Amino acid sequence: MLILPNTRFSFNGMIVLAAIASLLYYASIFVFSVNVPVGDDYAMLSFLNEFGAAGGIETKLKLLFSFHNEHRIVITRLIMLFCAKVTGSLDFRVLNLIGNSALLLTLVVISRMLRLSEIPLKLALLFLIVLQPQPLKLMFYPMAGVQAYFGLLFSFLYLNYSLKDSRWWYSALLCYLLAVFTTGSGIFLVIIGIPLLLYKKSYTRAALHAAVALPVVILYSPGSSNLQFLVEHPATVAKFFLLLLGSIAQLPMMGSPSLQIGFSLVLLGYFVYFIWDEARRTPARFSNERLAVFCSMLYLLMIIGLIALGRASLYERDLWGASLDGRYRIYSILFFAICCIDAVVRFSERGKVVVKFSASMATLALLFNLVWFAPSIITMRLDSLRRVRAMRQWQATGDISVLPIWSTPPEEAQANLVNAVRNGTYRP
């Protein structure tokens, strides 16, 4: 167990732990990122090809705001256009770093929302729990990483500004619009924001949020909500939700769907306990910090619910495997981290007990981080080598099947890649 003999050492030690987590995470991305597209990155190459060939502002704007699946990924496309303009071509290593940097900024926003600097252990827990390779796919999936992590950043900024009583209140609306045009789930942020503002008795601001959200949702024209599948298969959607929420419980080479479902019930139990504990206080009103914790938890549960609703029909045959997809695990990780941080607050006034508790929590978080990093380093290295070899093989033979195109149709991936190389949009 980590021994923290005095307050000064404890503070410095916790800051060092947070720094170690950040260093390991971002050094891994820097070392193992390769300039090879994967999955939907080929669709991004197609966008760049079409955008470069498009004539007129109107056509370019239509391409920029067009759907990608159920999302309008305007911010993702703008970032890619910017990178291609600055560097001369699209470099997926740069995109990996940009996307994952948004996760770091998200943690900074959460730290400010929850006032983590007041108790350094909370800061260490957040960074140690979140900055580890469970969401490995997002670490090295440029397009998805940019979309997911900037979506998280703008969403937490929206919550942060909605919680504040300041003249910067309109920043929440700006962040809402940025979230909307980063990921489809952004349009649902007002489901949390408007009741929050009503609870704070900010009635004018709540009306403004509703006035902005209504035309945004109408103009966004979101795709099918999959409600019909929910009506016909509620148990499937509920099971997928529980598997997603509890996905953090899996350790390398060890896990089961029962473990995930059981752990998700524990997390939901803690959420219910949090609400009950606040309701029995006198007066029965959330403090600003607890309100921030509640809104963060509620947002993450909402996102997991939207994923379960939108994707359960696609993964019906393998819900467990789908729940372990690196694109979805970040939400379970963040929810667990926030629960741990809240638990620390509840122990923070217990004198000597909190010293032992802090040391135990820090030790467990560090072990959790290292347990994931140790085997993942090997996986990262092997994956980067495989992708580089595959790109060289494609250049030699033109066989697109060797590249990690995943669900992208081979003919489409081949055409997009050939055109991007020919146009200079992408240089392998």
N, C-alpha and C positions, 0 to 999 in steps of 0.2 A: 504494500500500500504506500502511496505517496505520503510522506510526512511533511506537514506544513507547520513548522514550529512557531511562527509569529505572523502577525498581520502583514508586515511589509514583505516578508518572504512569500506569504500566501498570494498576495497581490501580484508580485513579479512572476511567481511560478505559474499562475493561471494565465497571465499574458503570454508567457513563453509557450505554454501548451497550445493556446489559440494560434500563435505564430507557427508552431511546428505543424499543426494540421493544415494551415494555409500553404506552407512551404511544400509539404509532401504532395498536396493535391495539385497545385499549379506547376510544380516542377515536373510531375508526371505528364501533365498535358503538354508542356513545352518539349519534353524529351521524346514522347511517343506519338505526338500528332504527325500525320503524314499528309501530303498534298494529293489525296486520293478521294474522290467523291463516293458516298455510300447512300443507298436507299433513295430518299426524296431529293438528295443533292442533285440528281440527274434532272429532276423537274426544275430545279433552280437554274441549271445550265440552259435548259430550254427557255426559261423566262429571259435570261440574259441575251440569248440568241435572238429571240423575238423582239425584245426591247431595243436592241441595237439596230435591228432592221426596220423597226416601226417608223412611220413618217407622221409628224404632227403631234402636238401636245395631247390632243384628245385621245388618240390611239394609245399613246404611252401611259396615260392615266388609267385607261380601261384595263390595260395589262397590269398595272401596278395594283389596282384595287380588285382584280378578278379573284375568284375563289380558288383556294387550294384545299381540296376536300371541303370541310365545313368551315374553314377559316379564311379570313381576308388578311393575309400575312404581309401587310404593307410595310411595317417596320423591318421585318426580316429582309424583304426585297430591297428596301432603301439601304440597309447596312451592306448588303451584298454589292449593290451598285456603287456605293461609296468605296468599298474595298477594291473593287475592280478598277475604279477610276484612279485611286491613289497609287496602287501597286502595278497597274498596267494589265493585270489579269486576276482572275479569282484564285486566291490561295486559301485552301481549306484549313491549313494550319492556323492562319490568322483568324479565320472565322471561329475555330475552336476556342482560341484564347478570348476573343470578343464575347462569345456566348457564355463561357464559364466565368468571365469577369462580372457579368450581370448577376450571377449567383452570389459572388462575394459582395457586391453592392446591396443585394437583397438582405444579406446577413447584417450589413451595417445598418440598414433601415430598420430591421427587426430589433437590433440592439438598441437603437434610439427609442423605438416605440415602447419597448419593455424595460427601458432604463437599466440595461445589463451592466453598465459601468459601475453602478452602485454596489454590486456584488460580483467580483471578478470571476467567481466560480460559474456563474450563469453564462458569462461570455465564453469561458473555456468549453463548457458543455455544448453550447450552440455550435461552435466551430468544430469541435472534435466529433460530434455526432453527425453533422451535415457534410463536412468536407472529407468524405471517404468514398471508396469506389463502388458502393452499391448501385448508384445510377450510372454504371459504367458506359452504357450506351449513349447517354447524353454527353458524357465527357468527350467522346470521339465521334459524334454524329453532328456535324456543323450546323446544318439547317435546323434540325430539331432542337439542338442546344440553344441556338439563338432565339428561336421562337419560345421555347418553354421558359428559359431563364429571364428573358426580357419581359415575358408575360407575368412571371412572378414579381419581378422588380416593380413594374408599373402598378400591379395589383396591391402590393404592400404599401407603395407610395400613396395610392388612393386611400387606403385605410388609415395611413398615418395622417394625411391632411384632413380626412374626415373627422378624425379624433381631436384635432387641434381647434382651439378657439383663437383664431388669429386673422389678421387681414389677408393672409395668404390662402384663404378658404377656396378661392377659385382654382388653386393648384390641383385640388382633388378632381375637378371636372376635366382638367387637361390630362391628368394621369388616367382617368377613366377612358377618355378617347384614345390615348396611346395604348392602353390595355386592349380595347376593343379591336384596334387595327394591328394587334400582335397575335391574338389568339381568340377563337370564337367564344371561349368561356368568359372573356372580358365583359360581354354585354350583361352578364348576370351579377356583376359586382354591386349594382345598385340594390339588389335584394338584401344585401347587408348594409350598404351605405345609407339608404333612406331610413330604415328603422333606427339605425344608430343615431342619425341626426334628430329624428323625432324624440328618441330617448333623451338626448341632450337638450331638447326643447329648442332646437335650431330649425324652426318651422320654415322660415324663408329659404334657407339653404336646402332643406329637404324638398321643397317645391321646385327649386331650380334643378336639382339632380333629376327629379322626375321629368321635368320639362325637357331636359337634354336627353335623357335616356329614351324617351318615347320615340322621337324621330330617328334616333340612332338605331334602335332595334328594327324599326320599320324599314329604314333605308339599307340596313345591313342584310336584311332578308335571310335570316338564318335558315339552315337546311332542316331536314326532318329531325324532330326531337326524340324519335324512337319511343314515344309514349305508348304506341300500340304494342310494342314488344313488352314493355313494362306491365301492361294490363294482362297480356297473355302469359308472361313468364316472370311474375314478381319474385319467385324464389331464386331464379337464376341471377337476376339483377342484384338481389340482396346478398347472395353468396359472393358474387364478384366484388361488390362493395366491401365486404368483410375481408376478402382475400387481399384487396388493394390496400386497405387501411392497415392490415397486419403484416404487410410484406417486409417491414423492417426486421421482423423476428427471425427471418432466415439468416443463417450463417453459412459460409462457404462449405459445400459438401454436406450440409446437414439442414434438414428442414422437411416440412410436410404441410399440406393444406390445413390440417387440423391445428397445427401450431399457429399458423397465421390467423385462422378464424378465432382461436382462443385468445391470442394476444390482442386482436382487434376489439374483442369484447372487453378486455381489461382497459384498453384505451378509451372506449366509449363509456365504461364505468367511471373512469377518472373524470371524463367530461361532465357526466351527470353529477358526480360528487362536487365538482367545481361550481356548477350552477346552484346546487343545493346549499353548499357552504356560504355562497354569497347571499342567497335568498334569506338565510336565517340570521344574518347579521343585522344589527340595529345602528343606523337606519339601513333598510334593505336596498342599498344602491351600490353599484360598482364604483370602486375608485378608478381613477384614470388608467392606472397601470393594469388593473384587473380587467377593465373594459377592453384594453388593447389585447390582452391575452385571450379574452373571450371571442373577440372579433377575428383574431388570427386563427383560432381553432375552428370557428364557424366557417371561415373562408376555405380552409383546407378540407373540411368535411364536405363542403359544397362542391369543390373541384373533384374530389374523389367520387362523389355521387354522380356528377355529370359524366365522368369517364365511365363509370359502371353502366350508366344508362345508355350512353352513346356507343359503347364498344362491346357490351355483353353479347349482342346478337352476332357479332363477328367472331368472337372467341368462345362461343357456346360449347364447342367440343373440347376445349382445353383452357378453362378459366384459370386454373392454377398456374400454368405456364405463362399465360398472358399477364397475370398479376405480377410476375417477376421481371417483366420487361423493364429495362432501365429507364424508359421514358416516363413511367408512371410512379416509380418508387420514391422519387424526391418528395412527394406530398406526404407519404407515410413517415418519411424520415423527419421532415419539418414538424409534423404533428407530434411525434414522439419527443423531439427536442424541446418543444414548447411545454409539453407536459412535465418533462424533467426540470425545466427552468422554474415552472410554477411550484413544483415540489420543493425546490431549494428555498424559495421564498417562504414557504410554510414552516420550514425548519430553521429559518434564519434568526429567530428570536429565542432559541432554546439553549443559549449559553454554550457549555462545553460539548453538548451533544452535537451541535452543528459543526464543530471542528472535525470530529470523527466522521460525521456524515459527509462533509465536504471532501475529505481525503478519500473516502470510499467512492463517492460519485466521480471524482476526477480520475481515480485509478481505473474504474470500470469503463469510463468513456474513452480513456487512452487505450486500454486493451481492446475495446470494440473497434476503434479506429485502426489499430495495428493488425488485428485479426483479419480485417478486410483488405488492408494494403498488402500484407505479406504475399498471399497467393495472387492478388490482382496485378502486381508488378510483372509477374511472369506472363499473365494473360495479355496485358497491355503490350509487352515486348513482342510476343508471338503474333498478335493481331496486326501490329504495325509492320512487321516483316512480311506477313502474308499479303497485306494490301499493296505494299511496294512491289513484291514479286508479281502479283496479279496485274498491276498496271504495266509492268515491263513486258509481261506475256501478252497483254492486249496490244501493246505497241508493236510487238513482233508478229502476232498472228491475227489480230483483229477479232479474237474470240471474246465477246462481251460476257459470256457465261462465267469466266474466271473471276470477274470483278464482283464486289459485294453490292449488287444492284437490288437484292432482296425482292420486294414485291413489284418493283418497277418492271413493266413489260420489256423483254430483251430488245425488241426492235426499236422501241422508243428510247431506251437507254443508249443504244448504239448510235442512233441518229443524233441525239442530243450531244453526246460526247464527241462524235466526229465533227459536227458543226462547230462546237465550242473550240476545239483544237484548231480547226481550219480558220476560224475568225480571230483567233488569238485571245478569246475570252478566258480560256483555261490553258495553262501550259504544264503538262505533267512533268 
